[in-house]
Amino acid sequence: MADLLPPEELERRLRAIGEERYHIHHPFHHLLHGGRLDRGQVQAWALNRYYYQACIPAKDASLLARLPTPALRREWRRRLVDHDGDGVHPGGVERWLRLTDGLGLDRDDVTSLRGLLPGTRFAVDAYVRFVREKSVLEAVASSLTEMFSPDIISQRVSGMLRNYDFVTEETLAYFTPRLTQAPQDVAFALDYVMTVPRTREEQEAVMDALRFKCDLLWAQLDALHHAYVSPGLPPPGAFRP
């Protein structure tokens, strides 16, 4: 136990990972928030991001099945409801489809995944596989990118409303609940990764899991930037505005 990082130092290092690696710094996001993309490029972002949103419940369900206590399962089950809805109130997946609707995309085209970039598919599938196969501690730690999401949501909503006449508050309604859901999720996950590790090796695994998650989010934007910005080479079968 002697070489364990104090909880406040572990949290500081986790936040430093986000400051360095979170995809808020990616050039594609600067273009998106700054109003420097055209409608087709924004559509490409929304269509590809749908796959990530749709797979979040799958990765959460795979982790839920491995959680050892009722209390932990109840906590993680709430995330499933947040994204899948409860049959009465829509969840995040449905709200994202309303976003793609609002951008003028055909819903069947979006959900069919026919226009998905290979880079998007590979990155998201890697995330689902990571949560399914790694330890519960690492799987929980990978969700900690939500520590940084309020900032990117604020930038995204304000920037897109200010800069795109084809975007409305209703189109971006997905993001409003996340401003309260994400901090609640973070409070649980951060407490978990602070209290569960019993070795420095486990703490290093927590930090590596967060780096992995940041990397796959970055990789998704790399794929979008390459296909739709520079050099602008969408691969065969990918969405073409």
Buried (B, 14 or more C-beta within 10 A) or exposed (E): EEEBBEBEEBBEBBBEBBEEBBBBBBEBBEBBBEBEBEBBBBBBBBBBBBBBBBBBBBBBBBBBEBBEEEEBBEBBBBBBBBBBBEEEEBBBBBBBBBBBBBBEBEEEEBBEBEBBBEBBBEBBEBBBEBBBEBBBBBBBBBBBBBBBBBEBBEBBBEBBBEBBEEBEEEBBBBBEBBEEBBEBBBEBBBEBBBEBBEEBEBBBBBBBBBBBBBBBBBBBBBBBBBBBBEEEEBEEEBBEE
